Amino acid sequence: MAVQQGSFSLAICLLVLGLGINNPTWAQDEPVEPPAEQATEKKTNTAPAGRNSIATLDKVHLSDGTIQHGKVAELGGNTISLEYRGAAKRIPKALIDKIVFYEGRRSQQKLDTDLVILKVNEHRVPCKILKESGVEVRVELANGARTTYRRDQVLRIHYRNQVLNSSSDYYTADLAEQMDQAIRIIVSGEENRSAQAEKFLVQCGVFALGKVQRSLESFKDAGEPEKKKIKSSFARILHIHQLKKVVTDSMEASEPRIYEELTYGGLDTRESLLKVLYPKFADESVPLAKYIISNEQEDVRLRSLSVEILRRLNCNKALLEIYNDSSRELKLVSSVALVRNRIFFPVPTLLEALEVGGEGNFKIRALAAGVLRDSTRQNFGFKAEGTPEARAKALAKWRQWWEENTQQYRARSLLVLNNRAIETEARKESREFWLKAHQFWMAGRFDRAGTYLREARRKDPSFLKAHVSYATLLYSELSRVEEIAERKAAMIAEAGQILGGLVDSALPDAAGQDLHWIHFEYGNVLRLQGKHKEALRQYENSFGLDPSSIASVLGIADSHWAVATGRNELSKVERKLEMQSALEGYSLAEKKIVESMGNIQVMSAVDIPQLGTLPFERRAHNRNALAVREELEKEGIRLSIKKARVYRLQEDPKKAVVALRQGLETLNASTELKDKKALEADLRAMLGVVYESMGQEVLAVKEYLKVVKDLDRTNPVCRRGYERLRKRLQKKQATASRG
């Protein structure tokens, strides 16, 4: 809904015509010639002030208390343009308190001076023309100075007493009348015309703001259904204006329909859009989140999502401000978010939640008790389902504990709030065990690595890297070598429990990149457990936190593939959609790999991630540029197989062959890959399968034989395929010879 200045006039024109208003005269600076006798007659200007006097300008009151004068132009997005004496500047709507418009401006204006409009930015120069020729235009400016413009610099010239049609981007008395009529149409309740009138007022932007606010105020206490509809229409117009005060330029550019979707979209549409915006514009989206949270008319699901997103992004100061300004449910939700982030100021609110009685409030008590327990490691025997007497005794212990420890926890909260590291002795010891564990990990001594990581977690339960490293070791290394199925499943389940807990309540030192890897590793665990739809959500969250992550894109694509080909209740159409999503994901990953390969030319020692600042990407340290390029090139070739797999099930084997042939060409051309045999075997095995599905049995046998003879004698796909086709061909030959 963000409308650019150039399209605003056309949109208004069409809407006004739809409202049935006659002769809107919306042309931009088109001269309207006066009658012949008026053109020659010279009359004295009886207007009380000139066109550029303060009295004929709009007044923009800014939030810093200053007032600026000029002609306000509505640009349709999050800014206005303020024009004065031909110059213009943009002012964000977030900085504007109110605008007082000049009511005497008409759609048709008679010039009281000559006017030269230059080509550069259509700069308007009020002046007195002294000399005009085909080469130059000499003028006297309003301050008495004289200047000359080359004719090729001039767009057009208007003369004194000429009548112009003003642009519809400005406030005029005619536009005010049309806005009043639109409001009357909405109040009349005619459904079709009301929707068009609402759209017109939205397009009018700041021009309609005051009128809509006054109209809404008159329906403030409306209770009848019809009047509620009218009230909702005005509220939506104001809601869009408020959104324009908190949405940034980059958010507008990324999501051109942001205002429309956040106002008129369904709940799922709005939720989906916010899940994209919040991680992508972490800092910029804080004002948007605060507005949605504070908007009592907004759905509770979106308000809770906004609080949770702010928590995960560690926007603790914004959350604390929301907590201080809120009440009731929102105060409880924000207190939960803050305490989970180790900001303990709202503990009294959670203690009040423990006091809430009644069976219907069991979930509120359980939530508050769980957050307090997980964040403070205290319990005092409180049970949400306990008797009122038992709860009262436990609550008294909680209150006593808080009174004794308030100063200590507030001091901790200030450290977290100000992003100051808490390097305790326990943290130092835990870090030492963590570093030693990774040395054993890289040496392949996974049991020893696990022992040290368990000790690191025990030494300092708040050390995030220890938890994530241990969970990753469990599912990626220890479970892989475990032969007993029950123990393997238990290891994967424990890893999921650790990572899932961190997703629900990240520790205070979790940065955005840390959260990216937590979601990614949790997605890997869920895939191992066969929970592909849940894994897909984690990969999407991971990608949202780091849009450059190739691993997250691959996780998303692989999850779509698993859902499309798994045993589930999906319809045929749904499976096709999932398969297409997988293909799009693989194509995006391929594009990102090519971009990354181009970027990795030279990597110095300082660019290589060190163990002390190790991200959660396994084996992300001790790599040089060549190793990184080799890893990316391998993944790019594997994508050829994955894409071919999708094409084959989409019954498009020719595209599958093209993808595999491209993979083989890339492999043969590579000078950096050391061991090519395994990759070539996989490519040719898949190529044989595709040829066989196309009925080209000779080509399939050729590929199978190539693998078995030269690349991998034990390859089961090629051995079975070769034997199957050999018997089939022998049978055909025998049949032909008998014939």
Buried (B, 14 or more C-beta within 10 A) or exposed (E): BBBEBEEBBEBBBBBBEBBEBEEBBBBEBEBEEBEEEEEEEEEEBEEEEEBBEEEBBBBBBBEEEEEBBBBBBBBBBBBBBBBBBBEBEEBBBBBBEEBBBBEEBBBEBBBBBBBBBBEEEEBBBBBEBEEBEEEBBBBBBEEEEEEEBEEEBBEEBBEBBBBBBBBBBBBBBBBBEBBEBBBEBBBEEEEEBBEBBBBBBBBBBBBBBBBBBEBBEEBEEBEEEEBEBBBBBBBBBBBBBBBBBBBBBEBBEEBEEBBBBBBBBEEEEBBEBBBBBBBBBBEBBBBBBBBBBBBEEBEEEBBBBBBBBBBBBBBBBBBBBBBEEBEEEBBBBBBBBBBBBBBBBBBEBBBBBBBBEEEEEEEBBBBBBBBBEEBBEEEBEBEBEBEEEEBBBBBEBBBEBBEEBBEEBEEBBEEBBEEEEBEEEBBEBBBBBBBBBBEBBBEEBBEBBBBBBBBBBEBBEBBBBBBBBBBBBBBBBBBEEBEEEEEBBBBBBBBBEBBBBBBEBBBBBBEEBBBBBBBBBBBBBBBBBEBBBBBBBBBBBBBBBBEEBBBBBBBBBBBBBBBBBEEEEBEEEEBBBBBBBBBBBBBBBBEBBEEBBEEBEEBEEEEBEEEEEBBBBBEBBEBEBEBBBBEBBBBBBBBBBBBBBBBBBBEEBEBBBBBBBBBBEBBEEBEEBEEBEEBBBBBBBBBBBBBBBBEBBEBBBBBBBBBBEEBBEEBEBBBEBBEBBBEEEEEEEEEEEEE
